[in-house]
Amino acid sequence: DPNTIPYKEPTEEELLKAERTQMRCSKTQFVITLGKTKYNTLLAALTKDENWNTQVAFENSNMLYRNQELIRSIQKLLSLTDAAIDDIFRAAARVVE
C-alpha cells in the first residue's frame, strides 16, 4: 500500500531519550541510591552561596525527574556522567521506601 509508512526500529538514542522522559523517583529513593558519601558531598556543595537556588529546589522537592534542571545541577555538582545519572534513576526506582 503506497499510503503505508514502513515501520522503522527506534535507534538506541531514541530509546534512551524516551526512557529518560519516564525516569522519576522520590527524593528519598534518590538519596538512598546516591549513598552516604555522595549525599554528603552534595549537601556540602549545596551550602555554597552560588548553589542556593539548587539547594532550595532540592530541599523542597518530593519527586525528582531525570530531565529536570535540578538534576542537571546536581549532576554538575557531583561531576556525574549522563550514564551515571541514568543508573541512579534506574536503581532508585527499585528502592522500596
N, C-alpha and C positions, 0 to 999 in steps of 0.2 A: 504494500500500500504506500503510495508516494506521500501520503499525509502523516505517516507514522514516523516519529522521531526515534531513531535507534537508541537503545539503552547504552549508556556509557558508564563503566565502572568508575566510582569516585577515586580520586588519587589519595595517597596516604595523607598528603597535606590537607585535602578537603575533609577527610575523615577526622583528622586531628582538630581542625578548626571547628567542626560540628561537635566533637566531643567536648572541647573547651567551653562552648556556649552552654553546655549542660552541667559543667562541673560546679558544685557548690557543697558547702559543709557548714556546720555550726562553728562558731569561734572556738568552742571547747574542743571539738574534733580536730580543728586545725592546730591548736596549741599542743594537744596530746601528741599529735603526729610530728610536730616540729621537734619535740623533745626539750628537755630542760636546758641544755647548753644553748641551742639556737634561740629558744624563747627568751632566755636571759640576755642574750646578745641583742635581740630585737627590743626588749624593754629598755636596755641601756641606750640604744640608738634613738628610741622614741623620746627620751628625756632631753635631747638636744633641741635648742630653740628652733633650728631650721626644720625640724621634723614635727613641729607642734600640730600642724594640720593632720598629718598621718596619725599621730598619737590620738587626737580627738576622734578621728574616724574609726580607729581600731577599738578604742575604749567603748564606743557607743554602737558597735556592730554586734549583732547576734548571729547573722548569717554572712558568710563570705562567698563571693563568686569569683571564679577564675579570671574572668575578663574585666574585673573592676579595677579602677585606678588605684585603690587601696592596695590590692595585691601586687600591682606593678611597683608601687612604692616599697612595700615590704621586700619584694624580690630584690630590688636595688640595694636596700639597707643590709640585707643578708648576703649579697653577692651570689644569688642563686640563678641557675640557668632556667630557661623555659622548661626543659625536661624535668628538672628537679621540682619545680613548682607543680607541674603536671603530676608527678609521682606523689607529692604531698597530698594533693587533692584526691587522687585515686585511693591512697591509703587512708586518708581521713574519712572517706565515705564508708569505710568498713569499721570505723571505731564506734562502739556502742557506748552511748552516754549513760 
